[in-house]
Amino acid sequence: MKKDLCEIERMAHLKEEENQSFMIFLKGCDHFKVDKIVHKLNEKYLSLYDCTKCGNCCKQLAPSLSQEEILEITDFLNITYEDFIEKFVNRETTNGFILKNQECPFLNKNKCSIYEYRPEACRSFPHLHKDNINHRLLSLLDNIHICPIIYYIFEDLKEIFKYTPEKTT
């Protein structure tokens, strides 16, 4: 398993059309079977890959935080809720509050400075342990160039389902 993030990003971009076609193929597959396979592969890759040494998701994705999560973080940081909103929040959406910068402000030397208080969106990423993968394929495809685990699971799924990309000329 290659762990070079630049190489994974490059390969993911090269396979973009193929992966979009594979996503459509997967949507037609039994979602219970896809979930079961993805969950097993997720366990495999989580045991091989230490996400805390990567932090790529923290550098490229802005998670959504709930009001409760913000309150836990503000207690930990010993700042007011209002200060947190002013300093760190870009906007509020129906799904929660979105941080200002693409790189997480709590990432320090490639480590999460609020690790014990990190939001559920961070704890759960890349969300491959959850059911209904087929309903979240677009989101996974959006993150395939960011997360090595997603990239390798997609590649394994192609082999498992004996997927052969159609050639376009």
MODELLER restraints for C-alpha pairs under 7 A, 6 or more apart:
rsr = mdl.restraints
at = mdl.atoms
rsr.add(forms.Gaussian(group=physical.xy_distance, feature=features.Distance(at['CA:8:A'], at['CA:145:A']), mean=6.37, stdev=0.5))
rsr.add(forms.Gaussian(group=physical.xy_distance, feature=features.Distance(at['CA:8:A'], at['CA:148:A']), mean=6.57, stdev=0.5))
rsr.add(forms.Gaussian(group=physical.xy_distance, feature=features.Distance(at['CA:9:A'], at['CA:145:A']), mean=4.37, stdev=0.5))
rsr.add(forms.Gaussian(group=physical.xy_distance, feature=features.Distance(at['CA:9:A'], at['CA:146:A']), mean=6.54, stdev=0.5))
rsr.add(forms.Gaussian(group=physical.xy_distance, feature=features.Distance(at['CA:12:A'], at['CA:144:A']), mean=6.44, stdev=0.5))
rsr.add(forms.Gaussian(group=physical.xy_distance, feature=features.Distance(at['CA:12:A'], at['CA:145:A']), mean=5.17, stdev=0.5))
rsr.add(forms.Gaussian(group=physical.xy_distance, feature=features.Distance(at['CA:13:A'], at['CA:145:A']), mean=6.89, stdev=0.5))
rsr.add(forms.Gaussian(group=physical.xy_distance, feature=features.Distance(at['CA:18:A'], at['CA:165:A']), mean=5.96, stdev=0.5))
rsr.add(forms.Gaussian(group=physical.xy_distance, feature=features.Distance(at['CA:23:A'], at['CA:137:A']), mean=6.38, stdev=0.5))
rsr.add(forms.Gaussian(group=physical.xy_distance, feature=features.Distance(at['CA:26:A'], at['CA:134:A']), mean=6.89, stdev=0.5))
rsr.add(forms.Gaussian(group=physical.xy_distance, feature=features.Distance(at['CA:27:A'], at['CA:134:A']), mean=5.52, stdev=0.5))
rsr.add(forms.Gaussian(group=physical.xy_distance, feature=features.Distance(at['CA:31:A'], at['CA:132:A']), mean=6.56, stdev=0.5))
rsr.add(forms.Gaussian(group=physical.xy_distance, feature=features.Distance(at['CA:31:A'], at['CA:134:A']), mean=5.99, stdev=0.5))
rsr.add(forms.Gaussian(group=physical.xy_distance, feature=features.Distance(at['CA:35:A'], at['CA:131:A']), mean=5.84, stdev=0.5))
rsr.add(forms.Gaussian(group=physical.xy_distance, feature=features.Distance(at['CA:35:A'], at['CA:132:A']), mean=6.44, stdev=0.5))
rsr.add(forms.Gaussian(group=physical.xy_distance, feature=features.Distance(at['CA:35:A'], at['CA:133:A']), mean=5.88, stdev=0.5))
rsr.add(forms.Gaussian(group=physical.xy_distance, feature=features.Distance(at['CA:38:A'], at['CA:128:A']), mean=6.61, stdev=0.5))
rsr.add(forms.Gaussian(group=physical.xy_distance, feature=features.Distance(at['CA:39:A'], at['CA:128:A']), mean=6.28, stdev=0.5))
rsr.add(forms.Gaussian(group=physical.xy_distance, feature=features.Distance(at['CA:39:A'], at['CA:129:A']), mean=5.24, stdev=0.5))
rsr.add(forms.Gaussian(group=physical.xy_distance, feature=features.Distance(at['CA:41:A'], at['CA:153:A']), mean=6.32, stdev=0.5))
rsr.add(forms.Gaussian(group=physical.xy_distance, feature=features.Distance(at['CA:42:A'], at['CA:128:A']), mean=6.15, stdev=0.5))
rsr.add(forms.Gaussian(group=physical.xy_distance, feature=features.Distance(at['CA:42:A'], at['CA:129:A']), mean=6.72, stdev=0.5))
rsr.add(forms.Gaussian(group=physical.xy_distance, feature=features.Distance(at['CA:45:A'], at['CA:149:A']), mean=6.11, stdev=0.5))
rsr.add(forms.Gaussian(group=physical.xy_distance, feature=features.Distance(at['CA:52:A'], at['CA:111:A']), mean=6.52, stdev=0.5))
rsr.add(forms.Gaussian(group=physical.xy_distance, feature=features.Distance(at['CA:55:A'], at['CA:110:A']), mean=5.95, stdev=0.5))
rsr.add(forms.Gaussian(group=physical.xy_distance, feature=features.Distance(at['CA:56:A'], at['CA:146:A']), mean=6.16, stdev=0.5))
rsr.add(forms.Gaussian(group=physical.xy_distance, feature=features.Distance(at['CA:56:A'], at['CA:147:A']), mean=6.85, stdev=0.5))
rsr.add(forms.Gaussian(group=physical.xy_distance, feature=features.Distance(at['CA:57:A'], at['CA:146:A']), mean=6.31, stdev=0.5))
rsr.add(forms.Gaussian(group=physical.xy_distance, feature=features.Distance(at['CA:57:A'], at['CA:147:A']), mean=6.76, stdev=0.5))
rsr.add(forms.Gaussian(group=physical.xy_distance, feature=features.Distance(at['CA:58:A'], at['CA:103:A']), mean=5.88, stdev=0.5))
rsr.add(forms.Gaussian(group=physical.xy_distance, feature=features.Distance(at['CA:58:A'], at['CA:104:A']), mean=5.41, stdev=0.5))
rsr.add(forms.Gaussian(group=physical.xy_distance, feature=features.Distance(at['CA:58:A'], at['CA:107:A']), mean=6.89, stdev=0.5))
rsr.add(forms.Gaussian(group=physical.xy_distance, feature=features.Distance(at['CA:59:A'], at['CA:102:A']), mean=6.36, stdev=0.5))
rsr.add(forms.Gaussian(group=physical.xy_distance, feature=features.Distance(at['CA:59:A'], at['CA:103:A']), mean=4.05, stdev=0.5))
rsr.add(forms.Gaussian(group=physical.xy_distance, feature=features.Distance(at['CA:59:A'], at['CA:104:A']), mean=6.09, stdev=0.5))
rsr.add(forms.Gaussian(group=physical.xy_distance, feature=features.Distance(at['CA:60:A'], at['CA:102:A']), mean=5.45, stdev=0.5))
rsr.add(forms.Gaussian(group=physical.xy_distance, feature=features.Distance(at['CA:60:A'], at['CA:103:A']), mean=5.70, stdev=0.5))
rsr.add(forms.Gaussian(group=physical.xy_distance, feature=features.Distance(at['CA:61:A'], at['CA:102:A']), mean=5.86, stdev=0.5))
rsr.add(forms.Gaussian(group=physical.xy_distance, feature=features.Distance(at['CA:61:A'], at['CA:103:A']), mean=6.94, stdev=0.5))
rsr.add(forms.Gaussian(group=physical.xy_distance, feature=features.Distance(at['CA:62:A'], at['CA:98:A']), mean=6.33, stdev=0.5))
rsr.add(forms.Gaussian(group=physical.xy_distance, feature=features.Distance(at['CA:62:A'], at['CA:99:A']), mean=5.87, stdev=0.5))
rsr.add(forms.Gaussian(group=physical.xy_distance, feature=features.Distance(at['CA:62:A'], at['CA:102:A']), mean=5.65, stdev=0.5))
rsr.add(forms.Gaussian(group=physical.xy_distance, feature=features.Distance(at['CA:62:A'], at['CA:104:A']), mean=6.87, stdev=0.5))
rsr.add(forms.Gaussian(group=physical.xy_distance, feature=features.Distance(at['CA:63:A'], at['CA:98:A']), mean=6.19, stdev=0.5))
rsr.add(forms.Gaussian(group=physical.xy_distance, feature=features.Distance(at['CA:63:A'], at['CA:99:A']), mean=6.94, stdev=0.5))
rsr.add(forms.Gaussian(group=physical.xy_distance, feature=features.Distance(at['CA:63:A'], at['CA:121:A']), mean=5.92, stdev=0.5))
rsr.add(forms.Gaussian(group=physical.xy_distance, feature=features.Distance(at['CA:63:A'], at['CA:122:A']), mean=6.79, stdev=0.5))
rsr.add(forms.Gaussian(group=physical.xy_distance, feature=features.Distance(at['CA:64:A'], at['CA:95:A']), mean=6.60, stdev=0.5))
rsr.add(forms.Gaussian(group=physical.xy_distance, feature=features.Distance(at['CA:64:A'], at['CA:96:A']), mean=5.31, stdev=0.5))
rsr.add(forms.Gaussian(group=physical.xy_distance, feature=features.Distance(at['CA:64:A'], at['CA:97:A']), mean=5.28, stdev=0.5))
rsr.add(forms.Gaussian(group=physical.xy_distance, feature=features.Distance(at['CA:64:A'], at['CA:98:A']), mean=4.95, stdev=0.5))
rsr.add(forms.Gaussian(group=physical.xy_distance, feature=features.Distance(at['CA:64:A'], at['CA:121:A']), mean=6.64, stdev=0.5))
rsr.add(forms.Gaussian(group=physical.xy_distance, feature=features.Distance(at['CA:65:A'], at['CA:96:A']), mean=5.24, stdev=0.5))
rsr.add(forms.Gaussian(group=physical.xy_distance, feature=features.Distance(at['CA:65:A'], at['CA:97:A']), mean=5.00, stdev=0.5))
rsr.add(forms.Gaussian(group=physical.xy_distance, feature=features.Distance(at['CA:65:A'], at['CA:98:A']), mean=6.54, stdev=0.5))
rsr.add(forms.Gaussian(group=physical.xy_distance, feature=features.Distance(at['CA:65:A'], at['CA:119:A']), mean=6.02, stdev=0.5))
rsr.add(forms.Gaussian(group=physical.xy_distance, feature=features.Distance(at['CA:66:A'], at['CA:96:A']), mean=4.94, stdev=0.5))
rsr.add(forms.Gaussian(group=physical.xy_distance, feature=features.Distance(at['CA:66:A'], at['CA:97:A']), mean=6.32, stdev=0.5))
rsr.add(forms.Gaussian(group=physical.xy_distance, feature=features.Distance(at['CA:69:A'], at['CA:119:A']), mean=6.00, stdev=0.5))
rsr.add(forms.Gaussian(group=physical.xy_distance, feature=features.Distance(at['CA:71:A'], at['CA:81:A']), mean=6.51, stdev=0.5))
rsr.add(forms.Gaussian(group=physical.xy_distance, feature=features.Distance(at['CA:72:A'], at['CA:117:A']), mean=6.66, stdev=0.5))
rsr.add(forms.Gaussian(group=physical.xy_distance, feature=features.Distance(at['CA:73:A'], at['CA:117:A']), mean=5.99, stdev=0.5))
rsr.add(forms.Gaussian(group=physical.xy_distance, feature=features.Distance(at['CA:74:A'], at['CA:80:A']), mean=6.07, stdev=0.5))
rsr.add(forms.Gaussian(group=physical.xy_distance, feature=features.Distance(at['CA:74:A'], at['CA:81:A']), mean=6.11, stdev=0.5))
rsr.add(forms.Gaussian(group=physical.xy_distance, feature=features.Distance(at['CA:74:A'], at['CA:84:A']), mean=6.80, stdev=0.5))
rsr.add(forms.Gaussian(group=physical.xy_distance, feature=features.Distance(at['CA:88:A'], at['CA:99:A']), mean=5.53, stdev=0.5))
rsr.add(forms.Gaussian(group=physical.xy_distance, feature=features.Distance(at['CA:88:A'], at['CA:100:A']), mean=5.59, stdev=0.5))
rsr.add(forms.Gaussian(group=physical.xy_distance, feature=features.Distance(at['CA:89:A'], at['CA:97:A']), mean=6.45, stdev=0.5))
rsr.add(forms.Gaussian(group=physical.xy_distance, feature=features.Distance(at['CA:89:A'], at['CA:98:A']), mean=5.74, stdev=0.5))
rsr.add(forms.Gaussian(group=physical.xy_distance, feature=features.Distance(at['CA:89:A'], at['CA:99:A']), mean=4.34, stdev=0.5))
rsr.add(forms.Gaussian(group=physical.xy_distance, feature=features.Distance(at['CA:89:A'], at['CA:100:A']), mean=5.10, stdev=0.5))
rsr.add(forms.Gaussian(group=physical.xy_distance, feature=features.Distance(at['CA:90:A'], at['CA:98:A']), mean=5.64, stdev=0.5))
rsr.add(forms.Gaussian(group=physical.xy_distance, feature=features.Distance(at['CA:90:A'], at['CA:99:A']), mean=5.15, stdev=0.5))
rsr.add(forms.Gaussian(group=physical.xy_distance, feature=features.Distance(at['CA:90:A'], at['CA:100:A']), mean=4.14, stdev=0.5))
rsr.add(forms.Gaussian(group=physical.xy_distance, feature=features.Distance(at['CA:91:A'], at['CA:97:A']), mean=5.88, stdev=0.5))
rsr.add(forms.Gaussian(group=physical.xy_distance, feature=features.Distance(at['CA:91:A'], at['CA:98:A']), mean=5.51, stdev=0.5))
rsr.add(forms.Gaussian(group=physical.xy_distance, feature=features.Distance(at['CA:92:A'], at['CA:98:A']), mean=6.20, stdev=0.5))
rsr.add(forms.Gaussian(group=physical.xy_distance, feature=features.Distance(at['CA:106:A'], at['CA:112:A']), mean=5.73, stdev=0.5))
rsr.add(forms.Gaussian(group=physical.xy_distance, feature=features.Distance(at['CA:106:A'], at['CA:113:A']), mean=5.31, stdev=0.5))
rsr.add(forms.Gaussian(group=physical.xy_distance, feature=features.Distance(at['CA:106:A'], at['CA:114:A']), mean=6.48, stdev=0.5))
rsr.add(forms.Gaussian(group=physical.xy_distance, feature=features.Distance(at['CA:107:A'], at['CA:113:A']), mean=6.05, stdev=0.5))
rsr.add(forms.Gaussian(group=physical.xy_distance, feature=features.Distance(at['CA:140:A'], at['CA:150:A']), mean=6.91, stdev=0.5))
rsr.add(forms.Gaussian(group=physical.xy_distance, feature=features.Distance(at['CA:144:A'], at['CA:150:A']), mean=5.34, stdev=0.5))
rsr.add(forms.Gaussian(group=physical.xy_distance, feature=features.Distance(at['CA:144:A'], at['CA:151:A']), mean=5.01, stdev=0.5))
rsr.add(forms.Gaussian(group=physical.xy_distance, feature=features.Distance(at['CA:145:A'], at['CA:151:A']), mean=6.86, stdev=0.5))
